[in-house]
Amino acid sequence: RALARYLEAMLVNHGYVVTVAHTSSDALERVMTNPTAFDLVITDQLMPQITGLELARDIRDVRADLPVILCSGNPDAIDRTTLAHTAIKAVFAKPIESELLLAKVRGVLSEPAR
């Protein structure tokens, strides 16, 4: 929850509208309820109920063009071939470097939709 609060404050301070979900099922439910309400999802790999990878795969099934940024304390443990079956556009190691994440958010949001 501390990471979510930190990211929320950082993104809001840079002009983004942020919706925080503290569980993967809550995040998925929000996307399923209103898929076009979101431009980007940032998730942690270790979430209650399902992993960030699983959430990204489920989001792809709901809205294939919704990009996901995954944060992980151990990014080297993430199977890179699995990423191809998700909507993940970037993987960040924790602790997160704010400026790098903000640059990636700007980049992902400026990419043309596929």
Secondary structure as UniProt FT lines:
FT   HELIX           2..13
FT   TURN            14..15
FT   HELIX           24..33
FT   HELIX           35..37
FT   STRAND          41..44
FT   HELIX           52..62
FT   TURN            64..65
FT   STRAND          68..72
FT   HELIX           75..77
FT   HELIX           80..83
FT   TURN            84..85
FT   STRAND          88..93
FT   HELIX           98..110
//
